[in-house]
Amino acid sequence: MESVVVKEESMGVEIEDGGALWGSSAAAKEEKMLEADGGGGAESGWSFTSLAAADVPKPMEGLQEAGPPPFLTKTFEMVEDAETDSVVSWSLSRNSFIVWDSHNFSQSLLPKYFKHSNFSSFIRQLNTYGFRKIDSDRWEFANEAFQGGKRHLLKNIKRRKHNCPQQRGSRPGAESVKLRLEAEVESLRKDQIF
């Protein structure tokens, strides 16, 4: 016994018989189905299944949205990993993170998660996503949507446009120059110790 499946779609009706489609219009398909059925319906062995528009599954909400950028996801994974806590970890309040050892961070963690080992580039990326340096005495960064154990908030962090106005009246690029110099000084200090 063969069966015919008819699916209602926004563009018409689709009839299938063992994978072979009949005709091109809904009327032609219906006519072919009745011919094959002999007009007899259930007694001829054909079955007709109709799916109403309400029965058709709809995509889940949010599936079309893009996930957070890889930079944010990788940074979150790096900070969240308990094995890296001696190098980088969440603050006690878990609303910021601290790079405890910038040299080790650059030499071991950055290449593991990214395609570079440049601490200054990492800081520049943080700046483009709106992170701010919390403490001038250490490498502590915060963004209100970057919190320990709350990966779902990452989708709220947006990349800044290049032409956005600078805050606190500083010169364009002055903050990134300062951060690069601080990173270089920190790196030189670490080199002297080792």
C-alpha positions as CSV (number, residue, x, y, z in Angstrom):
1,M,0.0,0.0,0.0
2,E,1.4,3.4,-1.0
3,S,0.5,6.7,0.7
4,V,0.4,10.3,-0.5
5,V,1.5,13.1,1.8
6,V,0.2,16.5,1.2
7,K,1.7,19.5,3.0
8,E,0.1,22.8,3.0
9,E,2.6,25.6,2.5
10,S,2.3,29.3,2.0
11,M,2.9,28.7,-1.8
12,G,0.5,25.8,-2.3
13,V,0.2,22.1,-1.8
14,E,2.9,19.5,-2.2
15,I,2.0,15.9,-3.0
16,E,4.6,13.1,-2.8
17,D,4.3,9.5,-3.9
18,G,7.4,7.5,-3.1
19,G,9.5,10.6,-3.7
20,A,8.1,11.5,-7.1
21,L,6.2,14.8,-7.3
22,W,3.3,15.2,-9.6
23,G,2.5,18.4,-11.6
24,S,3.3,21.9,-10.7
25,S,0.1,23.5,-9.5
26,A,-2.0,22.6,-6.5
27,A,-5.0,21.8,-8.7
28,A,-2.9,19.5,-11.0
29,K,-1.5,17.7,-7.9
30,E,-4.9,17.3,-6.5
31,E,-6.2,16.0,-9.8
32,K,-3.3,13.5,-10.1
33,M,-4.0,12.3,-6.6
34,L,-7.6,11.7,-7.3
35,E,-6.7,9.8,-10.5
36,A,-4.3,7.6,-8.7
37,D,-6.8,7.1,-5.9
38,G,-9.4,6.1,-8.4
39,G,-11.7,8.7,-6.7
40,G,-12.3,6.0,-4.1
41,G,-10.6,7.5,-1.1
42,A,-9.7,5.1,1.7
43,E,-11.0,1.9,0.0
44,S,-8.3,2.2,-2.7
45,G,-5.5,2.2,-0.2
46,W,-4.4,5.8,-0.5
47,S,-4.3,8.0,2.6
48,F,-4.3,11.8,2.6
49,T,-2.6,13.8,5.4
50,S,-3.0,17.5,5.7
51,L,-1.0,19.7,8.0
52,A,-2.6,23.0,9.0
53,A,-0.4,26.1,9.2
54,A,-0.8,26.0,13.0
55,D,0.7,22.4,13.0
56,V,3.9,23.4,11.2
57,P,6.7,23.9,13.7
58,K,8.1,27.4,13.9
59,P,11.8,28.3,14.6
60,M,12.7,28.9,18.2
61,E,12.9,32.5,19.2
62,G,16.4,33.9,19.1
63,L,17.8,31.3,16.7
64,Q,18.4,33.9,14.0
65,E,20.5,36.0,16.4
66,A,24.3,35.7,16.2
67,G,26.1,34.6,19.3
68,P,28.7,36.7,21.1
69,P,31.9,37.4,19.2
70,P,34.7,34.8,19.5
71,F,36.9,37.3,21.4
72,L,34.4,37.6,24.2
73,T,33.7,33.9,24.4
74,K,37.4,33.0,24.5
75,T,38.2,35.6,27.0
76,F,35.3,34.4,29.2
77,E,36.4,30.8,29.0
78,M,40.0,31.8,29.9
79,V,38.9,33.8,32.9
80,E,36.3,31.2,34.0
81,D,38.8,28.3,33.9
82,A,39.9,27.6,37.5
83,E,43.2,26.2,36.2
84,T,44.3,29.7,35.1
85,D,43.5,31.5,38.3
86,S,47.2,32.1,39.1
87,V,47.5,34.1,35.9
88,V,44.0,35.5,35.3
89,S,40.8,35.3,37.5
90,W,37.6,36.9,38.5
91,S,37.7,39.6,41.2
92,L,36.1,38.7,44.5
93,S,32.8,40.3,43.4
94,R,33.0,38.4,40.0
95,N,32.1,41.6,38.1
96,S,35.6,42.2,36.8
97,F,38.7,40.2,36.0
98,I,42.3,40.6,36.9
99,V,45.4,39.6,35.0
100,W,47.8,38.7,37.8
101,D,50.8,37.8,35.7
102,S,50.9,39.7,32.4
103,H,54.1,38.0,31.2
104,N,52.7,34.4,31.7
105,F,49.3,35.6,30.3
106,S,51.0,36.8,27.1
107,Q,53.3,33.8,26.7
108,S,51.0,30.9,27.6
109,L,47.3,31.9,27.7
110,L,47.0,34.3,24.7
111,P,48.5,31.9,22.2
112,K,46.4,29.1,23.5
113,Y,43.1,31.1,23.0
114,F,44.1,33.5,20.2
115,K,46.4,33.7,17.2
116,H,48.9,36.1,19.0
117,S,50.7,36.6,22.2
118,N,50.5,40.4,22.2
119,F,49.2,41.8,25.5
120,S,48.7,45.3,24.0
121,S,46.5,43.8,21.3
122,F,44.4,42.0,23.8
123,I,43.9,45.2,25.8
124,R,43.0,47.1,22.6
125,Q,40.3,44.5,21.9
126,L,39.0,44.9,25.4
127,N,38.7,48.6,24.8
128,T,36.8,48.1,21.5
129,Y,34.2,46.1,23.5
130,G,33.8,48.8,26.1
131,F,35.9,47.3,28.9
132,R,37.4,49.8,31.3
133,K,40.5,49.5,33.5
134,I,39.4,49.5,37.1
135,D,42.6,49.8,39.1
136,S,45.6,51.8,37.9
137,D,47.9,49.6,40.0
138,R,47.0,46.3,38.4
139,W,45.5,44.9,35.2
140,E,41.8,44.7,36.3
141,F,39.1,45.2,33.6
142,A,35.3,45.4,33.8
143,N,32.3,45.5,31.6
144,E,28.8,45.3,33.2
145,A,27.9,42.4,30.9
146,F,31.0,40.4,31.6
147,Q,30.5,38.7,34.9
148,G,31.6,35.4,36.4
149,G,29.3,32.5,35.8
150,K,27.0,34.6,33.5
151,R,28.0,33.6,30.0
152,H,24.4,34.5,28.7
153,L,25.2,38.2,29.3
154,L,28.0,38.2,26.7
155,K,25.4,38.8,23.9
156,N,24.8,42.3,25.4
157,I,28.3,43.4,24.7
158,K,28.6,45.3,21.4
159,R,31.7,46.3,19.6
160,R,32.3,50.1,19.5
161,K,32.4,52.0,16.3
162,H,35.8,53.5,15.4
163,N,34.5,57.0,15.2
164,C,32.7,57.1,18.6
165,P,33.5,60.2,20.8
166,Q,36.2,59.7,23.5
167,Q,35.1,59.9,27.1
168,R,36.5,62.2,29.7
169,G,37.7,64.6,27.0
170,S,40.9,62.7,26.3
171,R,42.7,62.8,23.0
172,P,41.8,60.1,20.5
173,G,44.1,57.1,21.0
174,A,45.7,58.5,24.2
175,E,44.2,55.7,26.4
176,S,45.4,53.0,24.1
177,V,48.9,54.5,23.9
178,K,48.9,54.7,27.7
179,L,47.8,51.1,28.0
180,R,50.5,49.9,25.5
181,L,53.2,51.7,27.4
182,E,52.0,50.2,30.7
183,A,52.0,46.8,29.1
184,E,55.5,47.3,27.8
185,V,56.7,48.5,31.3
186,E,55.1,45.5,32.9
187,S,56.8,43.2,30.4
188,L,60.2,44.8,31.0
189,R,59.7,44.4,34.7
190,K,58.9,40.7,34.3
191,D,62.0,40.2,32.0
192,Q,64.2,41.7,34.8
193,I,62.9,39.4,37.4
194,F,63.4,36.3,35.2
